[in-house]
């Protein structure tokens, strides 16, 4: 078989494989098979060559342009004030802004945003209530945080049950009733149906309250139990968070 014919067949095979691997339109294969040389050349110039012409420099320029556009968008979003979001933002805007405010320790703004999101059908929405309870707790409004948690439990008994218990116990402890806080966390730790991440979180705060109570050896033992979990099991990201925090606290106080 002449060398030219072999070259054309090889070109056909290469182009057909390229069509399949890159998910191109199937009619390209028909063109390549029925018009061996012309079809392959047309496919090369239309589909293959443009990708070869994209140099690393061009790719970097495109990426830089993308990042500049994203940065501009982020500046635009941040330029909105909390009052603007409260007055004109959607429910989702208010929730996402409230979460951002909590992350930045702007708890009063978070409370305002969550309260403004409680309208119409969302007045007792579970995600809004748990967020509002967190914001009130972090702002030092422990009694109000407990009240929001009670509202959440009444409206949605099965939503955020473990988070409610942990946050409620922390609020009680922050208000000075350490014994009640320990009792509430003990009840959660005694349940077998709790999510492992929530159990680690509960044990971490259980240790914190024991330390405040003066039971330092017991507190260290609880932290050791959290750390031990990390050595025995594959963990989710959230579990890793509590194991890491327990290790940091134990190293600081031991």
Secondary structure, 3 states (H helix, E strand, C coil): CCHHHHHHHHHHHHHHHHHHHCCCCCHHHHHHHHCHHHHHHHHHHHHHHHHHCCCHHHHHHHHHHHHHHHHHHHHHHHCCCHHHHHHHCCHHHHHHHHHHHHHCCCHHHHHHHHHHHCCHHHCCCHHHHHHHHHHHHHCCCHHHHHHHHHHHHHHCCCCCHHHHHHHHHHHHHHCCCHHHHHHHHHHHHCCCCCCHHHHHHHHHHHHHHHHHHCCHHHHHHHHHHHHHHHHHCCCCHHHHHHHHHHHHHHHHHC
